[in-house]
Amino acid sequence: MSVRDILKMGDARLLRVAEPVAAFDTPELHALIADMRDTMAAVNGAGLAAPQIGVNAQVVIFGSTARNPRYPDRPVVPPTVLVNPVITPLGAQEEEDWEGCLSVPGLRGVVPRWSRIHYSGHDEKGQPIERTVEGFHARVVQHECDHLLGKLYPMRVRDFTRFGFTEVLFPEINAAEDD
């Protein structure tokens, strides 16, 4: 379909709580997801939430079929469309790791996330999805679903000595390709 503009931190639309999707398998939902896929692919994103392109709907996409050039040392996460997601932490254990965001370009920070989660929701046709995941997969899902709650990852950073410009922290990563 088309590559859409990605909203940047400071845009009030990123702070809204997204509305649940009421109708599945519609031309509008399919068009939104196609635009999200095109947009994510154009910027080598690991995931994208509908609010990041100005659509106030509980829709996230994430994953790829190959290693992401912006996260070359991370495992592949299966390509997924997740509508109206629900995340349940499995235990209290957290892991800290570096994150970036397409809506916060050029920066990265260490963010705590639950180590293991169960997530559920639906695909674009309304078919149920349920998975139990850990590690990078769990991190990506939590990051994208935060967008549906009006949260950006800097809101979760606990130690700002581990937050800064990608080009300074990780000179080997092109700062323009931050997620």
C-alpha positions in Angstrom: 0.0 0.0 0.0 2.1 2.9 1.2 4.8 4.0 3.6 3.3 6.3 6.3 5.0 9.0 8.4 6.0 7.8 11.8 5.0 10.1 14.7 7.8 11.3 16.9 8.0 11.7 20.7 6.3 14.9 21.7 3.3 14.3 19.4 0.3 14.0 21.8 -1.2 11.3 19.7 1.5 8.9 21.0 0.2 9.4 24.6 -3.4 8.2 23.9 -4.7 4.8 25.0 -5.7 3.1 21.8 -9.2 2.0 21.1 -10.0 -1.7 20.6 -10.7 -3.0 17.1 -14.4 -3.9 16.8 -14.5 -5.4 13.3 -12.0 -7.9 11.8 -11.3 -8.9 8.2 -12.4 -5.5 6.8 -10.8 -3.6 3.9 -9.9 -0.8 6.3 -8.1 -3.1 8.7 -6.3 -4.9 5.9 -5.2 -1.5 4.4 -3.9 -0.4 7.8 -1.9 -3.5 8.3 -0.5 -3.3 4.7 0.6 0.3 5.4 2.1 -0.7 8.7 4.1 -3.5 7.0 5.3 -1.2 4.3 6.3 1.4 6.8 8.1 -1.0 9.1 10.0 -2.6 6.2 11.1 0.8 4.9 12.9 1.7 8.1 14.0 -1.9 9.2 11.8 -1.8 12.2 11.4 -4.8 14.6 7.8 -3.8 15.2 5.3 -1.0 14.7 2.1 0.0 16.5 -0.9 1.7 14.8 -0.6 4.8 17.1 2.9 5.4 15.7 1.3 6.2 12.3 -1.5 8.2 13.9 -4.1 5.5 14.0 -5.7 5.2 17.4 -6.4 1.4 17.2 -5.1 -1.6 19.2 -3.0 -3.1 16.3 0.7 -4.0 16.4 2.9 -5.8 14.0 6.3 -7.3 14.7 8.9 -9.8 13.6 10.5 -10.7 10.3 11.7 -13.8 8.4 15.4 -12.7 8.5 17.7 -11.1 11.0 17.0 -7.4 11.5 20.0 -5.3 10.4 19.3 -2.9 13.3 19.4 -5.8 15.8 21.8 -8.2 14.1 22.6 -10.2 17.3 19.0 -10.8 18.2 17.0 -13.9 17.2 14.4 -13.8 14.5 10.8 -13.2 15.8 8.0 -14.7 13.7 6.1 -12.1 11.7 2.9 -11.4 13.6 -0.2 -9.2 13.4 -1.7 -8.8 16.8 -5.0 -7.0 17.3 -6.5 -6.2 20.7 -3.5 -7.8 22.6 -3.4 -8.8 26.2 -0.1 -9.5 27.9 0.2 -11.6 31.1 3.6 -11.7 32.8 4.7 -15.2 33.8 6.5 -14.6 37.0 8.1 -11.5 38.4 11.6 -11.9 36.8 12.7 -9.0 34.6 15.5 -8.6 32.1 17.2 -5.4 31.2 18.3 -4.7 27.7 18.8 -1.9 25.2 15.8 -0.6 23.3 15.2 2.0 20.7 12.0 3.2 19.0 11.1 4.5 15.6 9.2 7.3 17.4 12.3 8.2 19.4 14.9 8.2 16.6 18.6 8.3 17.4 18.4 7.3 21.0 18.7 4.0 22.9 18.2 3.1 26.5 18.2 0.1 28.9 14.7 -0.9 29.7 13.5 -3.6 32.1 10.9 -6.0 30.8 9.3 -9.2 32.0 11.4 -12.1 31.0 8.5 -14.4 30.1 5.0 -13.5 29.0 1.9 -15.0 27.6 0.2 -12.9 25.0 -3.1 -13.3 23.3 -5.2 -11.4 20.8 -6.4 -11.9 17.3 -5.0 -11.7 13.8 -6.5 -9.4 11.1 -9.2 -12.0 10.3 -10.2 -12.4 13.9 -8.5 -15.7 14.5 -7.2 -16.1 18.0 -3.5 -15.9 18.7 -2.0 -17.2 22.0 1.7 -17.6 22.6 4.1 -18.0 25.6 7.4 -16.3 24.8 10.6 -15.1 26.4 13.7 -13.1 25.6 13.8 -10.8 22.6 10.4 -11.9 21.4 8.8 -11.0 24.8 10.6 -7.7 24.7 9.4 -6.7 21.3 5.8 -7.6 22.1 5.9 -5.6 25.4 7.5 -2.6 23.6 4.9 -2.5 20.8 2.0 -3.0 23.2 3.2 -0.2 25.3 2.4 2.1 22.4 -1.2 1.0 22.8 -1.1 2.3 26.4 0.4 5.7 25.4 3.8 4.7 26.7 7.2 5.2 25.0 10.2 3.3 26.2 12.0 6.3 27.8 9.1 6.3 30.3 10.4 2.9 31.5 14.1 3.7 31.7 15.2 3.5 35.3 18.9 4.5 35.0 19.5 7.5 32.7 23.3 6.8 32.7 22.3 4.0 30.3 20.3 6.2 27.9 21.7 8.3 25.1 22.4 8.8 21.4 22.9 5.6 19.4 25.8 7.1 17.5 27.7 7.6 20.7 26.7 4.4 22.5 26.9 2.1 19.5 28.9 3.7 16.7 28.6 0.5 14.7 24.8 1.1 14.4 23.6 3.7 12.0 21.7 6.2 14.2 19.2 6.9 11.4 18.0 3.2 11.7 17.0 3.3 15.4 13.9 1.5 16.5 
